[in-house]
Structures are given as C-alpha cells and as structure tokens.
Amino acid sequence: MPKSRQESSGEMSSYLGHLTRAPLLSYEEEVTLARASQAGDEEARKRLIESNMRLVINIARTYMNGAVPLEDLIQEGALGLMRAVERFDIDRGFRFSTYATHWIRQAILRALDNKGKTIRVPAHVQQMLRRIERERDQYLAQMGHEITPELLAERVGMDVEKLRTLLSNQTELLSLDARTKGGEGITLGATIPDEEINSPEYLLLSEELWAQFEECLNELTEREAEVIRMRMSTGNSVHFREEMARHLRLSQERVRQLEITAIQKLRMIARQRRLAEFLPDTGLQSL
C-alpha cells in the first residue's frame, strides 16, 4: 500500500534530521580532515562530507518548487559536495564551506536543467539571479547561515515580495550553466555582461583565475599577502583585525593599514594584468 503524504513527510523530516546531527567543524578541523582525506583517509573524507550535509540541505531547500523532490536535490548537492572534497586546495586559505557552496549549487542547478522545464527569460532577470546567488554565497561565508529574504531583498535593492516570486520561479528558468546552442561549450552565463562580480567566492569559480590571483599575491610583501589570505579565509569576519593583530603581534590599527595598502596594491596589479574585474570587493566601507 502506498505511503500517505504525511508518512512520507515524516520520513523525510527524520532523514533530514539525521543528516544535520553531525557537529560543525572549526577551520582547524577542516584543514586537518581535508589533508587526511587527500592522503587517502576514508574516515576523514566521510566526516568532512557528513559535517557539511546541513549546508547541502540549506542550499537544496532554496531551490524547492515542486518540480524536483527535495531528496533528489539533496542527493545532487551531495555529489557536488564530494566533488568539492576532491578539488579543495587547503593552501589557498579559504573555509571549505565557502569553496563547497559553489560546487553544491552548480550540481543542483545542473540537475534542475536536466529534469526541469526550460524557458527563456530576459537577460536582466538572469543577471539579477546571478547577483542574488553571489549575495547569498557572500553572506553565508561571512555569517555561517543563510540570509533572510528580507535582508537579501535589501542588499539587491528589490521589493521582498518580488524577490520571493523570482526565487520561487527560478528553477524554471534557463540555468546560467546551460550550454548555448552552437556555443561550443560556452555557457549562457558567460554571455551576460556583469559589472558586479565582486565577492571573494567568485574567485573560486575558476582554477585559472585562482592561479593568476596567487601570482598577484606574490607581488605583495609577506605580511600584506598574509593579511589578505586571512581576511578571505575568515569570510570578512568582524573579528578579523583582532585575530590578525594577535597573530602578527601588531596593533589593530597597523593591521588596518597593512590591509589598505595590500588592497590598493592588488587593485593596481590587477589593472596592469587586466584582472581588475575578478578581484574581490573587500567591503571596507568603514575605512
């Protein structure tokens, strides 16, 4: 006899509860587990995956609209998480969850492309969706949890009800990862002009860009590069300067000065290399 919707819902809730019981990891634990996983330790790999399943669930829930069951979205997101475990570069200093967010969302979007209805939408709507995704990623990296619809609407300059409508329909939209006809592998997203590529997470989308960004960092002094790497690894934490000052045994004001100098140098180097559009907006509004 088929299960009722209430029974299925109860089983799903129990399943999700099981996946979210694993404790969150500290940055140091992430590094330790990632190194062990890449050395072939299956237990470390398993723990790294299980400890980030709540991130998969949170992201999967944002793409629910009935077209694809939540459990399918979670399964696809978990595949993206596993991919992130394989490709994560510890030496770049980012939190694993920051890196994994891109791979999880990419896996879910591709699954929706394959299973969902595809319709054409205006380019300005596609661009707004990209901006929304970046705001979500940046907030998650900074705060450790998903942004509320009200705050997200404020950050992208949109009425909250219009935002809810857009998000509720987004799985029906043509994904930015979908290949264009006759585009020889070019994605639709790559054809849309974007003047707001400014979050640290955007750098994670391209291994080539990462290599070039590392080259830029190598032109800074050792301390300047360390300040930038730590700022990015902490997701622009409000305690960043306090932690950095303690680490370098400097005053917070001196750390602030190093930070400003490093960012100014990076912007100059990036312009010279024609990489300016890929450098993060470090959000130093208070300086």
C-alpha distance (Angstrom), angle and dihedral (degrees) to the residues before:
residue distance angle dihedral
M1 . . .
P2 3.83 . .
K3 3.78 116.9 .
S4 3.77 118.8 -108.1
R5 3.79 120.4 -113.7
Q6 3.82 88.6 -110.0
E7 3.83 91.8 53.8
S8 3.80 92.0 47.4
S9 3.79 90.6 47.8
G10 3.80 90.3 51.1
E11 3.79 92.3 50.5
M12 3.80 90.5 48.6
S13 3.80 91.8 51.1
S14 3.80 90.0 50.6
Y15 3.81 90.5 48.4
L16 3.80 92.6 50.4
G17 3.77 91.0 46.4
H18 3.79 90.2 54.8
L19 3.80 91.8 51.1
T20 3.81 93.2 51.9
R21 3.80 97.6 50.3
A22 3.80 94.5 86.9
P23 3.83 109.8 101.4
L24 3.80 119.9 -113.5
L25 3.79 116.1 -102.2
S26 3.77 128.5 -123.0
Y27 3.80 118.8 -129.4
E28 3.81 90.0 -104.0
E29 3.82 91.4 51.8
E30 3.81 90.7 49.1
V31 3.80 90.8 53.5
T32 3.80 93.1 47.2
L33 3.80 93.7 47.8
A34 3.80 93.7 43.4
R35 3.81 92.0 52.5
A36 3.80 91.5 47.3
S37 3.81 91.9 46.3
Q38 3.78 92.5 51.5
A39 3.81 88.7 49.4
G40 3.81 88.8 58.5
D41 3.81 101.8 -93.4
E42 3.82 104.0 148.7
E43 3.82 93.8 -170.8
A44 3.81 90.6 55.7
R45 3.81 90.5 48.3
K46 3.80 90.9 49.7
R47 3.81 93.1 50.1
L48 3.81 92.6 47.2
I49 3.80 89.8 52.9
E50 3.81 96.3 43.5
S51 3.80 92.6 47.8
N52 3.81 90.3 56.2
M53 3.80 98.9 44.9
R54 3.80 91.8 98.0
L55 3.82 86.4 61.0
V56 3.82 88.5 53.8
I57 3.80 91.0 49.6
N58 3.81 93.7 48.0
I59 3.80 91.5 50.9
A60 3.81 93.4 43.5
R61 3.80 90.9 53.1
T62 3.79 91.1 57.8
Y63 3.83 89.4 61.8
M64 3.81 97.3 49.6
N65 3.80 115.4 124.7
G66 3.79 103.4 136.9
A67 3.80 96.5 -96.7
V68 3.80 92.5 99.8
P69 3.84 123.7 23.9
L70 3.80 115.9 -109.9
E71 3.80 92.2 -120.8
D72 3.82 89.4 57.3
L73 3.81 91.2 50.3
I74 3.81 89.8 50.0
Q75 3.80 91.2 49.4
E76 3.81 91.4 51.4
G77 3.80 90.9 45.6
A78 3.80 89.9 51.3
L79 3.82 89.2 55.8
G80 3.80 88.2 53.4
L81 3.81 89.2 49.5
M82 3.81 90.6 53.0
R83 3.78 89.3 50.2
A84 3.79 89.2 52.6
V85 3.81 90.9 52.1
E86 3.80 89.7 54.6
R87 3.82 95.3 47.7
F88 3.81 102.1 36.0
D89 3.81 113.2 125.8
I90 3.80 107.9 -152.6
D91 3.80 94.5 -168.0
R92 3.81 92.9 66.4
G93 3.76 90.7 72.9
F94 3.82 100.3 -129.9
R95 3.78 124.5 134.6
F96 3.79 110.5 -102.3
S97 3.82 91.3 -126.5
T98 3.81 90.0 57.7
Y99 3.80 91.1 53.1
A100 3.80 94.1 42.0
T101 3.82 94.0 52.7
H102 3.81 91.8 71.6
W103 3.82 94.0 49.5
I104 3.81 93.0 45.9
R105 3.80 93.6 50.9
Q106 3.80 92.1 43.8
A107 3.82 91.4 53.3
I108 3.80 92.4 48.4
L109 3.79 93.7 47.2
R110 3.78 92.0 49.9
A111 3.79 90.4 50.8
L112 3.80 90.0 51.3
D113 3.80 89.7 49.9
N114 3.79 89.9 54.6
K115 3.81 96.9 43.5
G116 3.77 105.8 25.5
K117 3.78 135.2 73.2
T118 3.79 115.3 -86.5
I119 3.79 120.3 -145.5
R120 3.76 133.4 167.2
V121 3.78 117.9 -109.5
P122 3.82 132.9 -178.6
A123 3.79 117.8 -83.6
H124 3.81 92.5 -119.7
V125 3.82 89.7 59.3
Q126 3.80 90.8 49.8
Q127 3.80 89.7 49.9
M128 3.81 91.4 50.1
L129 3.81 89.8 51.7
R130 3.78 89.8 53.2
R131 3.79 90.3 51.1
I132 3.81 91.0 49.1
E133 3.81 91.0 51.4
R134 3.81 91.1 51.2
E135 3.80 92.2 49.0
R136 3.80 89.8 50.0
D137 3.81 92.5 49.3
Q138 3.79 93.7 46.1
Y139 3.80 93.6 48.4
L140 3.81 91.5 47.1
A141 3.81 90.9 51.1
Q142 3.81 91.9 48.4
M143 3.79 101.1 40.6
G144 3.81 105.1 24.3
H145 3.81 95.3 -126.4
E146 3.80 138.7 68.7
I147 3.79 119.3 -79.2
T148 3.83 119.1 -111.9
P149 3.82 118.3 -112.0
E150 3.82 90.0 -117.4
L151 3.80 94.5 54.5
L152 3.80 92.2 41.2
A153 3.80 90.3 52.9
E154 3.80 90.4 50.9
R155 3.81 92.6 49.7
V156 3.80 94.2 50.9
G157 3.82 94.4 39.4
M158 3.79 97.5 -116.9
D159 3.79 135.6 129.4
V160 3.81 107.9 -99.9
E161 3.81 93.9 -127.4
K162 3.81 91.4 51.4
L163 3.80 88.2 49.2
R164 3.81 91.7 51.6
T165 3.79 90.3 50.4
L166 3.80 92.1 48.9
L167 3.80 92.8 48.5
S168 3.80 93.1 46.2
N169 3.80 89.5 55.4
Q170 3.79 99.7 38.3
T171 3.80 96.8 97.0
E172 3.82 87.3 62.1
L173 3.78 91.7 55.6
L174 3.76 125.3 95.8
S175 3.78 103.8 -92.6
L176 3.76 118.1 -120.5
D177 3.79 86.9 -130.0
A178 3.82 92.7 59.4
R179 3.81 115.0 111.1
T180 3.78 116.3 -112.5
K181 3.79 118.4 -124.2
G182 3.78 110.0 -95.9
G183 3.79 88.6 1.3
E184 3.80 94.7 121.1
G185 3.79 93.4 -133.6
I186 3.80 96.7 -33.7
T187 3.80 112.3 138.8
L188 3.77 123.4 -133.3
G189 3.79 88.9 -122.4
A190 3.78 90.6 58.9
T191 3.81 90.5 58.2
I192 3.80 95.1 55.3
P193 3.83 115.5 90.8
D194 3.79 110.9 -124.6
E195 3.77 123.9 -172.1
E196 3.79 96.2 176.4
I197 3.81 104.4 64.7
N198 3.77 94.4 135.3
S199 3.79 113.3 127.0
P200 3.82 124.8 105.1
E201 3.79 88.7 -126.2
Y202 3.82 91.2 63.2
L203 3.80 88.5 69.6
L204 3.78 88.1 62.8
L205 3.78 92.1 66.2
S206 3.78 95.2 76.2
E207 3.79 130.7 44.1
E208 3.79 89.7 -161.1
L209 3.79 92.0 54.3
W210 3.77 90.0 48.7
A211 3.79 91.2 54.8
Q212 3.80 90.4 50.5
F213 3.80 91.6 46.6
E214 3.82 89.6 52.7
E215 3.80 88.5 52.9
C216 3.81 88.7 53.9
L217 3.80 90.7 51.2
N218 3.80 90.1 51.4
E219 3.81 88.8 64.0
L220 3.81 91.0 61.0
T221 3.79 124.5 81.5
E222 3.80 115.4 -91.8
R223 3.81 92.0 -104.1
E224 3.80 94.1 46.5
A225 3.80 91.9 51.2
E226 3.81 90.5 47.4
V227 3.81 91.2 52.5
I228 3.83 91.7 51.6
R229 3.81 93.7 46.1
M230 3.79 92.5 48.8
R231 3.80 92.2 47.0
M232 3.79 90.2 53.5
S233 3.82 93.6 43.9
T234 3.81 91.8 53.9
G235 3.81 92.9 48.9
N236 3.83 91.4 -120.3
S237 3.81 89.9 -57.2
V238 3.80 115.5 -165.6
H239 3.81 86.3 -125.1
F240 3.80 92.9 52.6
R241 3.82 97.6 108.5
E242 3.78 92.7 43.1
E243 3.81 91.0 52.6
M244 3.80 92.8 43.1
A245 3.81 92.7 48.6
R246 3.79 90.7 51.9
H247 3.81 91.4 47.0
L248 3.82 94.8 49.3
R249 3.81 94.9 33.6
L250 3.78 90.9 -124.1
S251 3.79 134.5 123.8
Q252 3.80 118.4 -92.2
E253 3.79 88.8 -117.0
R254 3.81 90.4 56.5
V255 3.80 89.8 49.5
R256 3.82 89.1 50.9
Q257 3.82 89.8 52.4
L258 3.81 91.9 49.1
E259 3.79 89.3 49.0
I260 3.81 93.6 52.3
T261 3.79 92.6 46.4
A262 3.80 92.4 48.0
I263 3.80 93.1 49.7
Q264 3.80 92.6 48.1
K265 3.80 90.0 50.9
L266 3.80 92.0 47.4
R267 3.79 91.9 51.8
M268 3.81 91.1 50.1
I269 3.81 92.2 47.3
A270 3.79 90.8 46.7
R271 3.81 92.3 51.7
Q272 3.79 90.3 50.2
R273 3.80 90.1 51.4
R274 3.81 93.1 40.3
L275 3.80 90.4 -117.7
A276 3.81 98.1 115.0
E277 3.79 94.2 114.3
F278 3.79 90.9 58.7
L279 3.81 98.6 52.3
P280 3.80 116.3 101.1
D281 3.76 123.0 -106.2
T282 3.80 96.7 -124.1
G283 3.78 93.5 -155.4
L284 3.79 97.1 -126.5
Q285 3.79 94.8 159.9
S286 3.78 90.8 140.7
L287 3.81 94.6 59.8
